[in-house]
Amino acid sequence: EIVLATVKQSGYALLHAAPSLRADREVVLEAMKQDWSALEFAALELRSDRKVIMTAVQQHGRALDYASPELRADRQIVSAAIAQDWRALEYAAPELKADHEIVLKAVQQDAFALLHAAQALRTDRKFVLAAVRLNKCVLQVAAQDFL
């Protein structure tokens, strides 16, 4: 009760909670309502919890950094993270960094997302042209891969 009330006031308080409370889904979800970065202090098993991670990435895409490798490879989680912040692509699993749809979603927000895409996409003329159609600034980022 006390810890739950405390994390409702400050998510960062999870840092000082007992390990059993850091593993408590309800406590962690409440802490993340205050501050998504409280996920950093959650027990490792909660970083594999789909609901916890989805809640976090919908608040801040870069919360994907704290997700388990399995969830970094989850298309729906990564897509939600990128929708919130294109920079989440940096934390996606390699196979999703090579996924046309995922990378285009990020590039549409910011051309620099291309820097986090798989090398094969960055040097694929058809892909780069598709990216340029979405965001003209991609030309500046992609040029270095074609020189």
Secondary structure, 3 states (H helix, E strand, C coil): CHHHHHHHHCHHHHHHCCHHHHCCHHHHHHHHHHCHHHHHHCCHHHHHCHHHHHHHHHHCHHHHHHCCHHHHCCHHHHHHHHHHCHHHHHHCCHHHHCCHHHHHHHHHHCHHHHHHCCHHHHCCHHHHHHHHHHCCCHHHHHHHHHC
